[in-house]
Amino acid sequence: MRLEERLSLALKRVNNDRYILALAVGQRADELSKGAKPLLEKNTQHMKYTDIAIDEIGEGLLVIEGLVNK
């Protein structure tokens, strides 16, 4: 899947709020860089932390506190 498609899925999960998505991806990428285990089922060994975070959000594996989907 192309990056644009993955970003589109992630944006839908945060009500199309790019600011919230940027904060969530940054925070999750930081957690991953410090040793947090990826939540994805696929091999993430050659993926960047930001790409892992985008995919986790897009697949609904990460819940962003304070965000209510309507």
N, CA, C and O atoms as a CHARMM CRD file, in Angstrom:
* protein
*
  280
    1    1 MET  N      0.85100  -1.17700   0.00000 PROA 1      0.00000
    2    1 MET  CA     0.00000   0.00000   0.00000 PROA 1      0.00000
    3    1 MET  C      0.90000   1.24500   0.00000 PROA 1      0.00000
    4    1 MET  O      1.91900   1.28900   0.68900 PROA 1      0.00000
    5    2 ARG  N      0.51500   2.22000  -0.76100 PROA 2      0.00000
    6    2 ARG  CA     1.29600   3.44600  -0.87100 PROA 2      0.00000
    7    2 ARG  C      1.12000   4.32100   0.37000 PROA 2      0.00000
    8    2 ARG  O      0.13000   4.20600   1.09300 PROA 2      0.00000
    9    3 LEU  N      2.08800   5.18700   0.59700 PROA 3      0.00000
   10    3 LEU  CA     2.06800   6.05800   1.77100 PROA 3      0.00000
   11    3 LEU  C      0.81300   6.91900   1.80800 PROA 3      0.00000
   12    3 LEU  O      0.23100   7.11400   2.87600 PROA 3      0.00000
   13    4 GLU  N      0.38700   7.43800   0.65800 PROA 4      0.00000
   14    4 GLU  CA    -0.81000   8.29000   0.62000 PROA 4      0.00000
   15    4 GLU  C     -2.04300   7.53700   1.10600 PROA 4      0.00000
   16    4 GLU  O     -2.88000   8.09500   1.81500 PROA 4      0.00000
   17    5 GLU  N     -2.15000   6.27200   0.72300 PROA 5      0.00000
   18    5 GLU  CA    -3.29100   5.45600   1.14400 PROA 5      0.00000
   19    5 GLU  C     -3.23700   5.18700   2.64600 PROA 5      0.00000
   20    5 GLU  O     -4.25700   5.24600   3.33100 PROA 5      0.00000
   21    6 ARG  N     -2.02900   4.88800   3.15500 PROA 6      0.00000
   22    6 ARG  CA    -1.86800   4.60800   4.58900 PROA 6      0.00000
   23    6 ARG  C     -2.16300   5.85600   5.40900 PROA 6      0.00000
   24    6 ARG  O     -2.79000   5.77000   6.46400 PROA 6      0.00000
   25    7 LEU  N     -1.71300   7.02200   4.93000 PROA 7      0.00000
   26    7 LEU  CA    -1.99900   8.27500   5.62700 PROA 7      0.00000
   27    7 LEU  C     -3.48900   8.58200   5.61300 PROA 7      0.00000
   28    7 LEU  O     -4.02900   9.07600   6.60400 PROA 7      0.00000
   29    8 SER  N     -4.15100   8.29900   4.51200 PROA 8      0.00000
   30    8 SER  CA    -5.58600   8.53400   4.41200 PROA 8      0.00000
   31    8 SER  C     -6.34600   7.70600   5.44800 PROA 8      0.00000
   32    8 SER  O     -7.26400   8.20700   6.09700 PROA 8      0.00000
   33    9 LEU  N     -5.96400   6.44300   5.59900 PROA 9      0.00000
   34    9 LEU  CA    -6.60100   5.58600   6.60800 PROA 9      0.00000
   35    9 LEU  C     -6.36900   6.13600   8.01200 PROA 9      0.00000
   36    9 LEU  O     -7.29200   6.19600   8.82400 PROA 9      0.00000
   37   10 ALA  N     -5.13300   6.53500   8.28900 PROA 10     0.00000
   38   10 ALA  CA    -4.80800   7.07000   9.61500 PROA 10     0.00000
   39   10 ALA  C     -5.56900   8.37200   9.87600 PROA 10     0.00000
   40   10 ALA  O     -6.04600   8.59600  10.98800 PROA 10     0.00000
   41   11 LEU  N     -5.68200   9.22100   8.87000 PROA 11     0.00000
   42   11 LEU  CA    -6.40700  10.48400   9.03600 PROA 11     0.00000
   43   11 LEU  C     -7.88100  10.23800   9.35700 PROA 11     0.00000
   44   11 LEU  O     -8.46700  10.95700  10.16700 PROA 11     0.00000
   45   12 LYS  N     -8.47500   9.23700   8.73400 PROA 12     0.00000
   46   12 LYS  CA    -9.88100   8.91200   9.01300 PROA 12     0.00000
   47   12 LYS  C    -10.06600   8.53400  10.47500 PROA 12     0.00000
   48   12 LYS  O    -11.09800   8.83700  11.07200 PROA 12     0.00000
   49   13 ARG  N     -9.06500   7.87100  11.05300 PROA 13     0.00000
   50   13 ARG  CA    -9.15100   7.44200  12.46000 PROA 13     0.00000
   51   13 ARG  C     -9.09800   8.61300  13.43100 PROA 13     0.00000
   52   13 ARG  O     -9.55300   8.49300  14.56800 PROA 13     0.00000
   53   14 VAL  N     -8.54600   9.74700  12.99700 PROA 14     0.00000
   54   14 VAL  CA    -8.43100  10.92000  13.87700 PROA 14     0.00000
   55   14 VAL  C     -9.31700  12.06600  13.38500 PROA 14     0.00000
   56   14 VAL  O     -9.00700  13.24000  13.58700 PROA 14     0.00000
   57   15 ASN  N    -10.43400  11.69800  12.72900 PROA 15     0.00000
   58   15 ASN  CA   -11.40300  12.68900  12.23700 PROA 15     0.00000
   59   15 ASN  C    -10.76000  13.72700  11.31700 PROA 15     0.00000
   60   15 ASN  O    -11.11500  14.90400  11.36700 PROA 15     0.00000
   61   16 ASN  N     -9.83200  13.30200  10.49200 PROA 16     0.00000
   62   16 ASN  CA    -9.14000  14.15800   9.52000 PROA 16     0.00000
   63   16 ASN  C     -8.40900  15.33500  10.14800 PROA 16     0.00000
   64   16 ASN  O     -8.25000  16.37900   9.51500 PROA 16     0.00000
   65   17 ASP  N     -7.96900  15.17400  11.37500 PROA 17     0.00000
   66   17 ASP  CA    -7.22500  16.23400  12.06500 PROA 17     0.00000
   67   17 ASP  C     -5.73000  15.94400  11.92700 PROA 17     0.00000
   68   17 ASP  O     -5.18500  15.08700  12.62200 PROA 17     0.00000
   69   18 ARG  N     -5.08400  16.66500  11.02700 PROA 18     0.00000
   70   18 ARG  CA    -3.66700  16.42800  10.74900 PROA 18     0.00000
   71   18 ARG  C     -2.78200  16.74200  11.96200 PROA 18     0.00000
   72   18 ARG  O     -1.74700  16.10700  12.16100 PROA 18     0.00000
   73   19 TYR  N     -3.19200  17.71700  12.76100 PROA 19     0.00000
   74   19 TYR  CA    -2.41600  18.09100  13.94100 PROA 19     0.00000
   75   19 TYR  C     -2.39400  16.94100  14.94500 PROA 19     0.00000
   76   19 TYR  O     -1.33300  16.58200  15.45500 PROA 19     0.00000
   77   20 ILE  N     -3.55300  16.36600  15.22700 PROA 20     0.00000
   78   20 ILE  CA    -3.62900  15.23600  16.16200 PROA 20     0.00000
   79   20 ILE  C     -2.84200  14.05300  15.60800 PROA 20     0.00000
   80   20 ILE  O     -2.13700  13.37200  16.35300 PROA 20     0.00000
   81   21 LEU  N     -2.95800  13.80600  14.30800 PROA 21     0.00000
   82   21 LEU  CA    -2.22100  12.69400  13.70400 PROA 21     0.00000
   83   21 LEU  C     -0.71500  12.90700  13.83700 PROA 21     0.00000
   84   21 LEU  O      0.01900  11.97900  14.17500 PROA 21     0.00000
   85   22 ALA  N     -0.26200  14.11800  13.57300 PROA 22     0.00000
   86   22 ALA  CA     1.17300  14.40700  13.67500 PROA 22     0.00000
   87   22 ALA  C      1.67200  14.20100  15.10400 PROA 22     0.00000
   88   22 ALA  O      2.74300  13.63100  15.31200 PROA 22     0.00000
   89   23 LEU  N      0.90600  14.65900  16.08000 PROA 23     0.00000
   90   23 LEU  CA     1.28900  14.46700  17.48000 PROA 23     0.00000
   91   23 LEU  C      1.32400  12.98600  17.84900 PROA 23     0.00000
   92   23 LEU  O      2.26000  12.51900  18.49700 PROA 23     0.00000
   93   24 ALA  N      0.29600  12.25700  17.43100 PROA 24     0.00000
   94   24 ALA  CA     0.21200  10.83500  17.77000 PROA 24     0.00000
   95   24 ALA  C      1.33400  10.03800  17.11700 PROA 24     0.00000
   96   24 ALA  O      1.93800   9.17500  17.75400 PROA 24     0.00000
   97   25 VAL  N      1.61400  10.32500  15.84600 PROA 25     0.00000
   98   25 VAL  CA     2.68900   9.61200  15.14300 PROA 25     0.00000
   99   25 VAL  C      4.02900   9.93000  15.79300 PROA 25     0.00000
  100   25 VAL  O      4.84900   9.03400  15.99400 PROA 25     0.00000
  101   26 GLY  N      4.25400  11.19800  16.12100 PROA 26     0.00000
  102   26 GLY  CA     5.51400  11.58600  16.76500 PROA 26     0.00000
  103   26 GLY  C      5.71300  10.91500  18.09700 PROA 26     0.00000
  104   26 GLY  O      6.80100  10.42700  18.40200 PROA 26     0.00000
  105   27 GLN  N      4.65400  10.88900  18.89700 PROA 27     0.00000
  106   27 GLN  CA     4.75900  10.27400  20.22300 PROA 27     0.00000
  107   27 GLN  C      4.98000   8.76500  20.10700 PROA 27     0.00000
  108   27 GLN  O      5.80900   8.20000  20.82100 PROA 27     0.00000
  109   28 ARG  N      4.24200   8.12000  19.21300 PROA 28     0.00000
  110   28 ARG  CA     4.38200   6.67000  19.06400 PROA 28     0.00000
  111   28 ARG  C      5.74800   6.30300  18.48300 PROA 28     0.00000
  112   28 ARG  O      6.35400   5.31600  18.90100 PROA 28     0.00000
  113   29 ALA  N      6.23600   7.09100  17.52200 PROA 29     0.00000
  114   29 ALA  CA     7.55700   6.83400  16.94900 PROA 29     0.00000
  115   29 ALA  C      8.63400   6.96400  18.02500 PROA 29     0.00000
  116   29 ALA  O      9.60700   6.21000  18.03200 PROA 29     0.00000
  117   30 ASP  N      8.45500   7.91700  18.92600 PROA 30     0.00000
  118   30 ASP  CA     9.40100   8.08500  20.02700 PROA 30     0.00000
  119   30 ASP  C      9.36900   6.86400  20.94900 PROA 30     0.00000
  120   30 ASP  O     10.41400   6.37900  21.38200 PROA 30     0.00000
  121   31 GLU  N      8.16200   6.37400  21.24500 PROA 31     0.00000
  122   31 GLU  CA     8.03300   5.17300  22.08100 PROA 31     0.00000
  123   31 GLU  C      8.71900   3.98100  21.41500 PROA 31     0.00000
  124   31 GLU  O      9.42600   3.21700  22.07100 PROA 31     0.00000
  125   32 LEU  N      8.50500   3.83000  20.11500 PROA 32     0.00000
  126   32 LEU  CA     9.11800   2.71900  19.38600 PROA 32     0.00000
  127   32 LEU  C     10.63800   2.82100  19.39100 PROA 32     0.00000
  128   32 LEU  O     11.33100   1.81200  19.51000 PROA 32     0.00000
  129   33 SER  N     11.15200   4.03800  19.26100 PROA 33     0.00000
  130   33 SER  CA    12.61100   4.21900  19.24600 PROA 33     0.00000
  131   33 SER  C     13.23600   3.89500  20.59600 PROA 33     0.00000
  132   33 SER  O     14.42900   3.60300  20.68500 PROA 33     0.00000
  133   34 LYS  N     12.41900   3.94700  21.64700 PROA 34     0.00000
  134   34 LYS  CA    12.91000   3.65200  22.99200 PROA 34     0.00000
  135   34 LYS  C     12.64600   2.20500  23.40100 PROA 34     0.00000
  136   34 LYS  O     12.85000   1.83300  24.55700 PROA 34     0.00000
  137   35 GLY  N     12.19000   1.38900  22.44200 PROA 35     0.00000
  138   35 GLY  CA    12.06100  -0.03300  22.72700 PROA 35     0.00000
  139   35 GLY  C     10.66300  -0.60400  22.80200 PROA 35     0.00000
  140   35 GLY  O     10.51400  -1.79800  23.06000 PROA 35     0.00000
  141   36 ALA  N      9.62400   0.20000  22.58700 PROA 36     0.00000
  142   36 ALA  CA     8.25600  -0.33300  22.60900 PROA 36     0.00000
  143   36 ALA  C      8.08500  -1.33300  21.46800 PROA 36     0.00000
  144   36 ALA  O      8.66600  -1.16900  20.39500 PROA 36     0.00000
  145   37 LYS  N      7.29900  -2.34900  21.70600 PROA 37     0.00000
  146   37 LYS  CA     7.06800  -3.37700  20.68900 PROA 37     0.00000
  147   37 LYS  C      5.98700  -2.91100  19.71400 PROA 37     0.00000
  148   37 LYS  O      4.94500  -2.41400  20.14100 PROA 37     0.00000
  149   38 PRO  N      6.22500  -3.06800  18.40400 PROA 38     0.00000
  150   38 PRO  CA     5.19900  -2.72200  17.41500 PROA 38     0.00000
  151   38 PRO  C      3.95700  -3.59000  17.59000 PROA 38     0.00000
  152   38 PRO  O      4.06000  -4.76000  17.95800 PROA 38     0.00000
  153   39 LEU  N      2.79700  -3.02300  17.33000 PROA 39     0.00000
  154   39 LEU  CA     1.52700  -3.73500  17.46900 PROA 39     0.00000
  155   39 LEU  C      1.11200  -4.42700  16.16900 PROA 39     0.00000
  156   39 LEU  O      0.13400  -5.17500  16.15200 PROA 39     0.00000
  157   40 LEU  N      1.83600  -4.18700  15.10000 PROA 40     0.00000
  158   40 LEU  CA     1.49100  -4.74900  13.79400 PROA 40     0.00000
  159   40 LEU  C      1.82100  -6.23400  13.73000 PROA 40     0.00000
  160   40 LEU  O      2.76300  -6.70500  14.36700 PROA 40     0.00000
  161   41 GLU  N      1.02600  -6.96400  12.94600 PROA 41     0.00000
  162   41 GLU  CA     1.22800  -8.39900  12.76600 PROA 41     0.00000
  163   41 GLU  C      2.35500  -8.69300  11.77900 PROA 41     0.00000
  164   41 GLU  O      2.94000  -9.77600  11.80700 PROA 41     0.00000
  165   42 LYS  N      2.66000  -7.72400  10.90200 PROA 42     0.00000
  166   42 LYS  CA     3.66000  -7.96200   9.85600 PROA 42     0.00000
  167   42 LYS  C      5.07200  -7.66200  10.35300 PROA 42     0.00000
  168   42 LYS  O      5.25900  -7.08200  11.42200 PROA 42     0.00000
  169   43 ASN  N      6.05600  -8.06600   9.56300 PROA 43     0.00000
  170   43 ASN  CA     7.46300  -7.83200   9.88600 PROA 43     0.00000
  171   43 ASN  C      7.76800  -6.34400   9.74500 PROA 43     0.00000
  172   43 ASN  O      7.60500  -5.76800   8.66900 PROA 43     0.00000
  173   44 THR  N      8.20800  -5.73300  10.83000 PROA 44     0.00000
  174   44 THR  CA     8.48200  -4.28600  10.82900 PROA 44     0.00000
  175   44 THR  C      9.97300  -3.98900  10.90200 PROA 44     0.00000
  176   44 THR  O     10.37200  -2.84700  11.12700 PROA 44     0.00000
  177   45 GLN  N     10.78800  -5.00400  10.71400 PROA 45     0.00000
  178   45 GLN  CA    12.23200  -4.86200  10.90500 PROA 45     0.00000
  179   45 GLN  C     12.84300  -3.78700  10.00700 PROA 45     0.00000
  180   45 GLN  O     13.76900  -3.09400  10.42800 PROA 45     0.00000
  181   46 HSD  N     12.35200  -3.63600   8.79600 PROA 46     0.00000
  182   46 HSD  CA    12.94100  -2.67700   7.85600 PROA 46     0.00000
  183   46 HSD  C     12.07600  -1.42700   7.68400 PROA 46     0.00000
  184   46 HSD  O     12.27100  -0.66700   6.73500 PROA 46     0.00000
  185   47 MET  N     11.12700  -1.20900   8.59000 PROA 47     0.00000
  186   47 MET  CA    10.24600  -0.03800   8.51100 PROA 47     0.00000
  187   47 MET  C     10.75900   1.06100   9.43000 PROA 47     0.00000
  188   47 MET  O     11.37800   0.78900  10.45900 PROA 47     0.00000
  189   48 LYS  N     10.49500   2.30000   9.04800 PROA 48     0.00000
  190   48 LYS  CA    10.81900   3.44000   9.90900 PROA 48     0.00000
  191   48 LYS  C      9.78000   3.51800  11.01700 PROA 48     0.00000
  192   48 LYS  O      8.64800   3.06300  10.85100 PROA 48     0.00000
  193   49 TYR  N     10.17100   4.09800  12.15000 PROA 49     0.00000
  194   49 TYR  CA     9.25100   4.20400  13.28900 PROA 49     0.00000
  195   49 TYR  C      7.99000   4.98000  12.92800 PROA 49     0.00000
  196   49 TYR  O      6.89700   4.62500  13.36800 PROA 49     0.00000
  197   50 THR  N      8.13100   6.02500  12.13800 PROA 50     0.00000
  198   50 THR  CA     6.95000   6.81400  11.76400 PROA 50     0.00000
  199   50 THR  C      5.99600   5.99300  10.89700 PROA 50     0.00000
  200   50 THR  O      4.77900   6.11400  11.03300 PROA 50     0.00000
  201   51 ASP  N      6.53500   5.16700  10.01600 PROA 51     0.00000
  202   51 ASP  CA     5.68400   4.32700   9.17200 PROA 51     0.00000
  203   51 ASP  C      4.93600   3.29500  10.00500 PROA 51     0.00000
  204   51 ASP  O      3.76400   3.01700   9.75300 PROA 51     0.00000
  205   52 ILE  N      5.61100   2.73300  10.99100 PROA 52     0.00000
  206   52 ILE  CA     4.95400   1.77800  11.89100 PROA 52     0.00000
  207   52 ILE  C      3.81200   2.47600  12.62900 PROA 52     0.00000
  208   52 ILE  O      2.70900   1.93900  12.72500 PROA 52     0.00000
  209   53 ALA  N      4.08100   3.66600  13.14500 PROA 53     0.00000
  210   53 ALA  CA     3.06400   4.41500  13.89000 PROA 53     0.00000
  211   53 ALA  C      1.85900   4.73900  13.00800 PROA 53     0.00000
  212   53 ALA  O      0.71800   4.59600  13.44800 PROA 53     0.00000
  213   54 ILE  N      2.10000   5.17300  11.76700 PROA 54     0.00000
  214   54 ILE  CA     1.00400   5.48400  10.83900 PROA 54     0.00000
  215   54 ILE  C      0.16300   4.24700  10.57900 PROA 54     0.00000
  216   54 ILE  O     -1.06600   4.32000  10.57000 PROA 54     0.00000
  217   55 ASP  N      0.81500   3.11000  10.36700 PROA 55     0.00000
  218   55 ASP  CA     0.08000   1.86800  10.11100 PROA 55     0.00000
  219   55 ASP  C     -0.70600   1.42300  11.34100 PROA 55     0.00000
  220   55 ASP  O     -1.84000   0.96100  11.21400 PROA 55     0.00000
  221   56 GLU  N     -0.12100   1.55600  12.52000 PROA 56     0.00000
  222   56 GLU  CA    -0.83300   1.17600  13.74700 PROA 56     0.00000
  223   56 GLU  C     -2.09200   2.01900  13.92400 PROA 56     0.00000
  224   56 GLU  O     -3.14500   1.49600  14.29000 PROA 56     0.00000
  225   57 ILE  N     -1.99000   3.30300  13.66800 PROA 57     0.00000
  226   57 ILE  CA    -3.15700   4.18100  13.79300 PROA 57     0.00000
  227   57 ILE  C     -4.17500   3.85000  12.70800 PROA 57     0.00000
  228   57 ILE  O     -5.37000   3.74100  12.98500 PROA 57     0.00000
  229   58 GLY  N     -3.70900   3.69400  11.48600 PROA 58     0.00000
  230   58 GLY  CA    -4.60400   3.39900  10.36300 PROA 58     0.00000
  231   58 GLY  C     -5.37100   2.09400  10.53900 PROA 58     0.00000
  232   58 GLY  O     -6.52500   1.99200  10.12300 PROA 58     0.00000
  233   59 GLU  N     -4.74300   1.10700  11.14700 PROA 59     0.00000
  234   59 GLU  CA    -5.39600  -0.18900  11.36700 PROA 59     0.00000
  235   59 GLU  C     -6.21500  -0.22000  12.65500 PROA 59     0.00000
  236   59 GLU  O     -6.83100  -1.23400  12.98000 PROA 59     0.00000
  237   60 GLY  N     -6.22000   0.89200  13.38400 PROA 60     0.00000
  238   60 GLY  CA    -7.01900   0.96300  14.59900 PROA 60     0.00000
  239   60 GLY  C     -6.40700   0.23900  15.77900 PROA 60     0.00000
  240   60 GLY  O     -7.11000  -0.06800  16.74300 PROA 60     0.00000
  241   61 LEU  N     -5.11200  -0.04400  15.72800 PROA 61     0.00000
  242   61 LEU  CA    -4.44200  -0.75500  16.81500 PROA 61     0.00000
  243   61 LEU  C     -4.07500   0.18000  17.96100 PROA 61     0.00000
  244   61 LEU  O     -3.89800  -0.25700  19.09800 PROA 61     0.00000
  245   62 LEU  N     -3.96300   1.46600  17.65400 PROA 62     0.00000
  246   62 LEU  CA    -3.64800   2.46500  18.68300 PROA 62     0.00000
  247   62 LEU  C     -4.88800   3.30400  18.93800 PROA 62     0.00000
  248   62 LEU  O     -5.52600   3.78600  18.00200 PROA 62     0.00000
  249   63 VAL  N     -5.22000   3.47400  20.19000 PROA 63     0.00000
  250   63 VAL  CA    -6.33100   4.34000  20.56100 PROA 63     0.00000
  251   63 VAL  C     -5.73200   5.65200  21.06900 PROA 63     0.00000
  252   63 VAL  O     -4.88900   5.65700  21.96500 PROA 63     0.00000
  253   64 ILE  N     -6.17800   6.74900  20.48800 PROA 64     0.00000
  254   64 ILE  CA    -5.66600   8.05800  20.87100 PROA 64     0.00000
  255   64 ILE  C     -6.61100   8.62500  21.92300 PROA 64     0.00000
  256   64 ILE  O     -7.77800   8.89700  21.64300 PROA 64     0.00000
  257   65 GLU  N     -6.09600   8.79900  23.12900 PROA 65     0.00000
  258   65 GLU  CA    -6.91200   9.27400  24.24400 PROA 65     0.00000
  259   65 GLU  C     -7.47300  10.65100  23.95600 PROA 65     0.00000
  260   65 GLU  O     -6.79500  11.50400  23.38300 PROA 65     0.00000
  261   66 GLY  N     -8.72100  10.86200  24.35800 PROA 66     0.00000
  262   66 GLY  CA    -9.34800  12.16200  24.18600 PROA 66     0.00000
  263   66 GLY  C    -10.00200  12.33100  22.83500 PROA 66     0.00000
  264   66 GLY  O    -10.60400  13.37200  22.57400 PROA 66     0.00000
  265   67 LEU  N     -9.90300  11.34100  21.97000 PROA 67     0.00000
  266   67 LEU  CA   -10.47300  11.42900  20.64300 PROA 67     0.00000
  267   67 LEU  C    -11.70000  10.54000  20.57700 PROA 67     0.00000
  268   67 LEU  O    -11.60800   9.33800  20.82500 PROA 67     0.00000
  269   68 VAL  N    -12.84800  11.11600  20.24500 PROA 68     0.00000
  270   68 VAL  CA   -14.07900  10.36500  20.16200 PROA 68     0.00000
  271   68 VAL  C    -14.55200  10.36900  18.70500 PROA 68     0.00000
  272   68 VAL  O    -14.80300  11.43000  18.13300 PROA 68     0.00000
  273   69 ASN  N    -14.67200   9.19200  18.11700 PROA 69     0.00000
  274   69 ASN  CA   -15.17900   9.10400  16.74300 PROA 69     0.00000
  275   69 ASN  C    -16.68200   9.25500  16.74900 PROA 69     0.00000
  276   69 ASN  O    -17.38000   8.62400  17.54200 PROA 69     0.00000
  277   70 LYS  N    -17.17500  10.10100  15.85600 PROA 70     0.00000
  278   70 LYS  CA   -18.62300  10.35100  15.79600 PROA 70     0.00000
  279   70 LYS  C    -19.22600   9.62000  14.61900 PROA 70     0.00000
  280   70 LYS  O    -20.43300   9.70100  14.39400 PROA 70     0.00000
